[in-house]
Amino acid sequence: MADLSVPGFDSQALAATRQPLPSFKSGHTDPAALDRSAKEFESVFLSQMMSQMWSGVEVDETFGGGHAEEVWRGMMVEEYGKMIARNGGVGIADQMKSQLLALQEVQ
């Protein structure tokens, strides 16, 4: 089997940042927390997709260029993802909510 490890990727650090799903213990999920988690997932997903789109666009001297513009671009893309998710998104959050509710029903 092929080695699928990624050089420089720290899976333990990633695991430490994970937050538990909204409470499944009592059999009742807080709808607001579930909605918030699903929208946050969608915003992160969209931001990652858009960051790939912007990765091929060179920094332009018209707006100052340099390292600061590269940093700003990353923040801009992150905010675009949040804004799209807040305003209805592309349907990922709805699918996540339905899957999480189905998971709760099984438990």
C-alpha distance (Angstrom), angle and dihedral (degrees) to the residues before:
residue distance angle dihedral
M1 . . .
A2 3.82 . .
D3 3.79 121.1 .
L4 3.82 106.1 -111.1
S5 3.80 97.2 -175.3
V6 3.78 117.4 128.1
P7 3.81 116.5 -137.4
G8 3.80 111.4 -115.9
F9 3.82 93.8 13.6
D10 3.79 112.9 128.6
S11 3.81 107.6 -158.5
Q12 3.81 92.0 -179.0
A13 3.80 91.0 57.7
L14 3.80 89.5 49.4
A15 3.80 91.7 49.5
A16 3.81 90.1 51.5
T17 3.83 90.4 58.1
R18 3.79 95.2 52.2
Q19 3.76 117.1 110.7
P20 3.79 122.0 -151.6
L21 3.78 118.9 -104.0
P22 3.80 116.5 -97.4
S23 3.80 109.5 -72.2
F24 3.80 113.2 -62.8
K25 3.80 92.1 163.8
S26 3.79 98.7 91.1
G27 3.80 94.4 37.9
H28 3.80 90.8 -112.0
T29 3.76 123.4 98.1
D30 3.76 122.0 -155.7
P31 3.84 101.4 -117.4
A32 3.81 92.4 -151.5
A33 3.82 92.4 52.6
L34 3.79 91.3 46.5
D35 3.80 91.6 49.7
R36 3.81 91.3 46.7
S37 3.81 92.4 50.4
A38 3.80 93.0 48.0
K39 3.81 93.0 48.8
E40 3.79 91.4 46.8
F41 3.81 90.1 52.2
E42 3.80 90.5 49.8
S43 3.81 92.5 48.8
V44 3.82 91.9 51.1
F45 3.81 91.2 47.0
L46 3.81 92.4 49.5
S47 3.80 91.8 46.0
Q48 3.80 90.6 53.2
M49 3.80 91.4 49.5
M50 3.80 92.5 48.7
S51 3.79 92.6 46.2
Q52 3.80 87.6 60.2
M53 3.79 89.3 50.4
W54 3.81 91.9 52.1
S55 3.82 94.6 43.4
G56 3.81 91.5 83.0
V57 3.81 94.5 50.9
E58 3.78 111.9 94.8
V59 3.80 122.1 -133.2
D60 3.80 108.8 -99.4
E61 3.79 123.9 -141.8
T62 3.82 89.3 -142.1
F63 3.80 89.9 81.6
G64 3.79 96.7 36.6
G65 3.80 98.3 -85.5
G66 3.75 122.4 -153.6
H67 3.77 132.7 91.8
A68 3.82 95.1 -40.9
E69 3.80 91.8 60.6
E70 3.79 90.9 49.6
V71 3.82 90.0 52.8
W72 3.79 91.8 45.8
R73 3.80 90.8 49.6
G74 3.80 90.6 57.3
M75 3.79 91.3 52.0
M76 3.81 91.0 45.9
V77 3.80 92.2 52.9
E78 3.82 90.9 48.6
E79 3.81 90.8 52.4
Y80 3.82 90.9 47.2
G81 3.80 88.8 56.2
K82 3.81 91.6 49.6
M83 3.80 92.1 47.3
I84 3.81 93.9 49.8
A85 3.82 91.6 48.3
R86 3.83 92.2 47.9
N87 3.80 91.9 51.1
G88 3.79 98.0 53.2
G89 3.78 101.3 -69.1
V90 3.77 122.9 -149.0
G91 3.80 98.2 -66.2
I92 3.80 100.9 -86.1
A93 3.82 93.7 112.9
D94 3.81 91.5 51.6
Q95 3.80 91.2 51.5
M96 3.81 91.2 46.9
K97 3.81 91.4 51.5
S98 3.81 92.7 49.9
Q99 3.82 91.4 48.1
L100 3.81 92.5 48.3
L101 3.80 91.0 48.8
A102 3.82 90.2 49.1
L103 3.81 89.0 50.4
Q104 3.80 89.6 51.8
E105 3.81 91.7 50.9
V106 3.80 90.5 53.8
Q107 3.80 91.2 51.4
